[in-house]
Amino acid sequence: MKKILTIITVGALMLAACDSTPKFRVEGTIEGAKDSILYFTQNTLDGVQRLDSVKLKADGTFSFEAKAPTEAPEFYALQIGMHVINFSVDSTENIAITAKLPTMEKDYTIEGNESSKKIKEINAMRQEVQERIIKFEKNEDMLPGDQRDSIEQALSTYKEQMKTGYIFTEPTSAAAYYAVCQSITDLGGTFMLFNPLTDRNDVRCYATVATAWDGAYHDAPRTQQLCNMAIKGMDNTATPQQKVIDVDESKVSETGIIDINLPDINSKLHSITELKGKVVLLDFTIYAAKESAERTRLLRSLYEEYHAQGFDIYQVSLDEDIHFWKFSCENLPWVCVHETDGTTTHIYNIVNLPTFFLVDRNNEIVVRSDFMEGTLEENIQRLL
């Protein structure tokens, strides 16, 4: 028996010795985290992948090892609950991180990768601008127009910081990729800070990083992602965002509602007639349109204000990029569906996007945006 165990042990050591896969190491200390589970994850193009985890002891020390990226820099995270430290790895470096709870995501030091230090700077600035935007959104003393102007100014200033400090300065870096691909979260949900599908200036940012990465990391999947976004953005922004659709007006009824039965992001069908008894905003839109983020924030505020009184939203997306639609609406609280063949827009005589209708509690259309008098909120209040 002892001989068998010896053979197994020797075999295991030989296998370990034969494993020549290049690896990187991340190690350090998380203070004040005794008995917490520390997760080590990789942020891939397909989502978050858990690589390892450890239950921290009183001294908070940890050490993880993983296969080193070979084609291009990759992105990883350490996470305890909602506390996350994001960092990048270029190759076989040793990353050293020290932090403490409950401010782990802010109060940490990182050594061994210069882009990771810049990612920390980006996260700190992003958190600050998100807090400012939410503060504006919650300020009931501000007029809606002033709120929008303040939010747009905050975002514009932040984008300039990203351009001059990270994107155009060193476009081949992981920090540049991280900056151009980041998202912002506010009360209306999550949206892309740089959206090349709708903004010609944002296309330039993506194209700059895509060109640099194509030269440095030609075969990497992330390079292909950047190039695809830049090329699609050039196509989208080279022509007007407005869509014009040939319609047969005889198919549009003057009153009442023609039922719609379309799939959401989970392929579940939703019928608008199921909302009978409520005042419904039937909205036809494109999430990739330039004004979409601001418009979504407005709809979110109306929904939160009047939903309890019987107001709801049935939103039909006509986006060509289904993945972008799913990403854009996954956190929205109302019914979000998608149409690909144009049947519904044909029936409802949709010429411009966005176009919306207000449907009363009897499932009858009473207002169309093209001919609406007064504000949207005033019309909702009247129908409620």
C-alpha atoms as one frame of an Amber mdcrd trajectory, in Angstrom:
protein
   0.000   0.000   0.000   2.827   2.371   0.914   4.470   1.608  -2.423   1.284
   2.496  -4.329   0.986   5.835  -2.505   4.613   6.600  -3.316   4.023   5.920
  -7.010   0.907   8.155  -7.037   2.776  10.983  -5.303   5.722  10.774  -7.685
   3.312  10.713 -10.646   1.521  13.829  -9.418   4.818  15.666  -8.977   5.908
  14.675 -12.478   2.623  15.989 -13.966   3.047  19.251 -12.094   6.605  19.553
 -13.346   5.455  18.912 -16.930   2.883  21.711 -16.791   4.808  24.447 -18.601
   1.750  26.618 -19.318   2.722  30.287 -18.790   0.932  31.655 -15.739   0.512
  34.903 -13.877   0.042  35.333 -10.153  -2.100  37.744  -8.170  -1.560  37.879
  -4.435  -1.892  40.214  -1.510  -3.939  41.068   1.552  -7.538  42.146   2.217
  -7.761  43.608   5.718 -10.918  43.277   7.804 -12.213  40.407   5.666 -11.889
  37.407   7.970 -14.164  34.509   6.880 -15.182  36.384   3.693 -15.140  34.524
   0.377 -12.799  36.201  -2.094 -13.622  35.365  -5.717 -11.125  35.548  -8.557
 -12.838  36.060 -11.929 -12.048  36.814 -15.554 -14.149  39.316 -17.510 -14.358
  37.678 -20.930 -16.237  38.796 -24.038 -18.806  36.116 -23.212 -19.296  37.262
 -19.610 -17.758  36.776 -16.200 -15.941  33.462 -15.641 -15.100  32.348 -12.107
 -11.534  31.076 -11.912 -11.012  30.435  -8.193 -12.059  31.436  -4.679 -10.764
  31.292  -1.127 -12.146  31.819   2.356  -9.941  34.465   3.920  -8.312  33.913
   7.284  -7.674  36.541   9.930  -4.549  37.864   8.198  -6.486  38.328   4.928
  -3.748  36.941   2.697  -4.541  35.336  -0.632  -2.764  34.002  -3.707  -4.207
  32.966  -7.062  -2.597  31.671 -10.228  -4.069  31.474 -13.716  -3.099  30.900
 -17.331  -1.395  33.981 -18.701  -3.028  35.768 -21.669  -1.048  35.299 -24.867
  -2.906  37.185 -27.619  -3.676  40.486 -25.864  -4.173  41.942 -22.382  -7.067
  40.416 -20.473  -9.244  41.684 -17.641  -9.783  40.159 -14.216 -11.379  41.014
 -10.879 -11.247  40.237  -7.181 -14.659  40.348  -5.540 -16.159  40.118  -2.073
 -19.913  40.650  -2.180 -20.505  43.926  -4.043 -16.905  45.069  -3.582 -14.866
  44.637  -6.767 -11.293  45.398  -7.772 -10.767  45.334 -11.550  -7.324  44.865
 -13.066  -5.630  43.805 -16.273  -2.870  41.332 -17.038  -0.546  41.464 -20.032
   1.429  38.262 -19.661   3.202  36.395 -16.853   3.549  39.261 -14.380   3.047
  39.055 -10.633   0.270  41.351  -9.416   0.323  42.518  -5.793  -2.862  43.979
  -4.283  -3.530  45.274  -0.789  -6.967  46.475   0.270  -9.376  46.590   3.174
 -13.076  46.257   3.766 -15.523  47.936   3.575 -13.818  50.289   1.084 -12.033
  47.604  -0.883 -12.943  48.919  -4.354 -11.578  52.409  -3.559  -8.814  52.058
  -0.973  -6.413  49.617  -2.543  -2.920  49.611  -3.992  -1.850  47.566  -6.974
   1.643  46.824  -8.276   2.934  44.818 -11.202   0.818  46.246 -14.040   0.728
  49.911 -15.070  -2.620  49.696 -16.881  -4.203  48.344 -13.696  -3.202  51.537
 -11.897  -4.920  53.552 -14.615  -7.991  51.314 -14.433  -8.192  52.220 -10.753
  -8.136  55.919 -11.723 -10.859  55.378 -14.324 -13.097  53.546 -11.844 -12.711
  56.320  -9.265 -13.665  59.009 -11.794 -16.544  56.931 -13.147 -17.947  56.414
  -9.654 -17.766  60.148  -9.051 -19.599  61.066 -12.258 -22.270  58.390 -11.643
 -22.928  59.820  -8.190 -23.196  63.329  -9.650 -25.670  62.187 -12.316 -27.851
  60.362  -9.783 -27.786  63.450  -7.570 -29.082  65.541 -10.483 -31.772  62.944
 -11.243 -32.985  62.953  -7.641 -33.018  66.755  -7.342 -36.724  67.583  -7.434
 -35.990  71.321  -7.274 -34.341  71.284 -10.703 -36.379  71.773 -13.857 -36.273
  68.770 -16.237 -34.370  70.809 -18.809 -31.778  71.882 -16.251 -31.421  68.268
 -15.103 -30.760  67.086 -18.636 -28.263  69.895 -19.294 -26.391  69.157 -16.055
 -26.246  65.429 -16.781 -25.081  65.945 -20.363 -22.408  68.384 -19.192 -21.148
  65.931 -16.561 -20.959  63.137 -19.141 -19.293  65.372 -21.715 -16.611  66.466
 -19.254 -15.968  62.885 -18.190 -15.693  61.698 -21.790 -13.098  64.367 -22.496
 -11.103  63.162 -19.487 -11.180  59.637 -20.871 -10.132  60.777 -24.352  -7.219
  62.971 -23.349  -6.056  60.933 -20.370  -6.327  57.359 -21.626  -7.777  56.706
 -25.098  -5.702  58.975 -27.332  -2.656  59.018 -25.052  -1.799  55.304 -25.192
  -4.375  53.512 -27.375  -2.562  50.149 -27.329  -2.940  49.867 -23.545  -5.476
  47.806 -21.635  -6.520  51.049 -19.921  -7.521  52.576 -23.285  -9.643  49.524
 -24.093 -11.195  49.651 -20.618 -11.957  53.373 -20.966 -13.606  53.195 -24.385
 -15.709  50.108 -23.559 -16.979  51.234 -20.160 -20.633  51.703 -19.197 -22.342
  54.243 -16.944 -25.088  53.341 -14.462 -27.713  55.855 -13.360 -31.339  55.680
 -12.196 -32.410  54.832 -15.730 -30.181  51.776 -16.028 -26.839  51.104 -17.724
 -25.653  52.607 -21.006 -22.441  52.766 -23.032 -20.380  55.894 -22.343 -18.933
  55.802 -25.855 -21.554  54.607 -28.318 -20.077  54.307 -31.809 -23.420  53.177
 -33.216 -24.918  56.629 -32.756 -22.147  59.207 -32.310 -19.537  60.012 -34.967
 -17.147  61.379 -32.308 -17.423  58.127 -30.366 -16.614  56.209 -33.553 -13.285
  58.045 -33.640 -12.487  56.840 -30.112 -13.272  53.221 -30.986 -11.386  53.480
 -34.272  -8.299  54.853 -32.524  -8.111  51.957 -30.067  -9.125  49.423 -32.745
  -6.324  50.569 -35.057  -3.749  50.466 -32.277  -4.843  47.025 -31.081  -4.949
  45.707 -34.646  -1.300  46.621 -34.985  -0.265  45.230 -31.591  -2.690  42.303
 -31.126  -3.953  41.527 -34.609  -5.443  38.066 -33.948  -7.048  38.759 -30.553
 -10.861  38.435 -30.256 -10.989  41.789 -28.450  -9.311  43.418 -31.451 -11.973
  41.950 -33.722 -14.683  43.258 -31.386 -13.232  46.789 -31.489 -12.866  46.733
 -35.275 -16.415  45.463 -35.773 -17.849  48.188 -33.540 -15.829  50.896 -35.293
 -16.815  49.727 -38.788 -20.475  49.365 -37.876 -20.390  52.784 -36.235 -18.974
  54.347 -39.388 -21.808  52.819 -41.392 -24.481  53.869 -38.903 -23.345  57.459
 -38.467 -22.673  58.059 -42.145 -26.425  58.141 -42.847 -29.368  59.752 -41.023
 -30.690  57.833 -38.019 -34.268  58.404 -39.118 -36.010  55.412 -40.632 -38.671
  55.803 -43.311 -41.059  52.920 -43.829 -43.567  52.471 -46.642 -47.011  51.928
 -45.120 -50.480  50.907 -46.155 -52.691  53.417 -44.332 -55.805  51.293 -44.849
 -54.461  48.876 -42.247 -54.432  51.514 -39.480 -57.651  51.798 -37.482 -58.821
  55.208 -36.253 -59.621  53.998 -32.743 -59.126  50.881 -30.702 -55.880  48.957
 -30.785 -54.469  46.237 -32.989 -52.868  43.625 -30.783 -49.110  43.184 -30.679
 -47.514  39.924 -29.560 -43.717  40.102 -29.591 -40.795  38.441 -27.718 -38.735
  39.981 -24.901 -35.014  39.332 -24.309 -35.866  35.881 -22.909 -38.045  35.011
 -25.947 -41.231  35.275 -23.847 -44.163  36.703 -25.829 -45.983  39.757 -24.505
 -49.342  40.992 -25.802 -50.288  44.638 -25.410 -53.922  43.696 -24.811 -52.773
  42.015 -21.594 -52.292  45.532 -20.215 -55.965  46.450 -20.632 -57.114  48.393
 -17.589 -53.942  50.480 -17.523 -52.871  53.648 -19.269 -50.127  52.425 -21.618
 -47.402  54.195 -23.534 -46.972  52.129 -26.715 -43.514  53.168 -27.844 -41.686
  52.362 -31.091 -37.998  53.176 -30.825 -34.364  52.414 -31.663 -32.060  52.028
 -28.661 -29.035  52.786 -30.846 -30.406  56.244 -31.707 -28.381  59.192 -30.443
 -31.145  60.489 -28.155 -32.015  57.074 -26.709 -30.165  57.324 -23.381 -31.690
  60.700 -22.494 -35.126  59.559 -23.644 -34.905  56.388 -21.544 -34.124  58.475
 -18.454 -37.245  60.573 -19.115 -39.451  57.485 -19.544 -37.936  55.976 -16.390
 -38.919  59.043 -14.351 -42.482  58.953 -15.730 -42.755  55.232 -15.047 -41.581
  55.592 -11.462 -43.921  58.552 -10.880 -47.133  57.050 -12.285 -46.757  53.241
 -12.391 -48.473  52.802  -9.032 -51.459  54.745 -10.412 -51.887  52.378 -13.342
 -49.380  53.605 -15.929 -47.258  51.156 -17.925 -44.986  51.087 -20.968 -44.915
  48.617 -23.866 -41.766  49.390 -25.834 -41.084  47.935 -29.280 -37.467  48.017
 -30.449 -36.594  48.120 -34.147 -32.835  47.839 -33.548 -30.963  45.799 -36.153
 -28.382  44.706 -33.566 -30.333  42.354 -31.286 -27.440  41.946 -28.850 -27.224
  45.713 -28.399 -30.998  45.846 -27.804 -30.791  43.122 -25.160 -27.917  44.885
 -23.417 -29.761  48.218 -23.486 -33.070  47.052 -22.037 -32.106  44.239 -19.660
 -32.524  46.454 -16.567 -35.636  48.369 -17.635 -38.771  47.696 -15.542 -41.376
  47.822 -18.304 -42.235  45.481 -21.207 -39.429  45.575 -23.789 -39.956  43.571
 -26.980 -38.292  43.381 -30.378 -39.523  43.189 -33.958 -37.446  42.209 -36.966
 -39.828  42.027 -39.936 -41.544  45.432 -39.651 -45.101  44.033 -39.571 -46.197
  46.023 -36.538 -44.655  49.275 -37.713 -46.421  48.719 -41.032 -49.795  48.267
 -39.341 -49.339  51.238 -37.019 -48.191  53.502 -39.846 -44.840  54.303 -38.208
 -42.927  56.747 -40.399 -40.452  58.261 -37.919 -38.687  56.769 -34.932 -39.293
  57.208 -32.107 -43.103  57.338 -32.349 -45.458  56.616 -29.473 -49.151  56.214
 -28.732 -51.059  56.619 -25.486 -53.610  53.876 -24.884 -56.399  54.395 -22.359
 -57.701  51.877 -19.829 -60.159  50.481 -22.407 -57.293  49.556 -24.769 -58.124
  52.357 -27.178 -55.545  54.648 -28.757 -56.320  58.236 -27.817 -53.042  60.077
 -28.513 -50.341  59.766 -31.165 -47.044  61.606 -30.630 -47.158  63.276 -34.056
 -50.402  65.058 -33.124 -50.115  65.355 -29.344 -51.114  68.577 -27.644 -49.374
  69.440 -24.395 -46.581  67.447 -22.769 -46.435  63.678 -22.486 -46.742  63.908
 -18.712 -49.844  66.128 -18.973 -51.521  63.596 -21.272 -50.649  60.705 -18.958
 -52.106  62.585 -15.988 -55.294  63.292 -17.948 -55.817  59.634 -18.849 -55.065
  58.383 -15.339
